[in-house]
Amino acid sequence: MLSTSTSLLQSLLDRDNGDAWRRFVALYDPLIRRWSASHLPQSADVDDLVQQVLTVVLEKLPDFEHSGRRGAFRAWLRSISVHHLRKFWRSLPGNSPDPEPILQQLEDSHSALSQQWDREHDEFILQRALELVGPEFTPATWKAFCRVALEQAKPEIVAAELGLTVNAVCIAKSRVLRRLREEVEGFV
């Protein structure tokens, strides 16, 4: 992803911007799919739900107003997903299990299930951001970042391992972190 998430959301308003939509789908399809699979009986149902959620995002995004609060988009996406899960479960014959307690938990932003959704969302977005921004950096910069920021190695040790100065290791960490913050701004 070359644009920040906030600008990605803005780019999605232009329905002719195929690159923005491909980036968005690459980011969110796996997350919605993984999450839906734990609440739906068949993979075909998961495919349908993912398609429905992404279609609603496409249709309703022009009406979405980011409040500036952390997690606003995540909560909006969760509400769309819950709505379509509810529609799915209501369409089943009467002898199916009652999903309403789970759906109500998902609608309550303070419930353990909603908080799990939020954590999974943020972890997934961060992981995808790491995958997407990694190629933007040289191997030495990326390795220095990973060792210090993700593996909690001391900069002095990483500098010795990579044949860099401690300052170069700290700069590498800072550059990658800045780029990651840009990438996930507004999403996590």
Helices and strands as residue ranges (DSSP letters): H 5-12, H 18-37, H 43-60, G 61-63, H 72-90, H 100-107, H 112-133, G 134-136, H 139-145, I 146-150, H 155-162, H 166-184
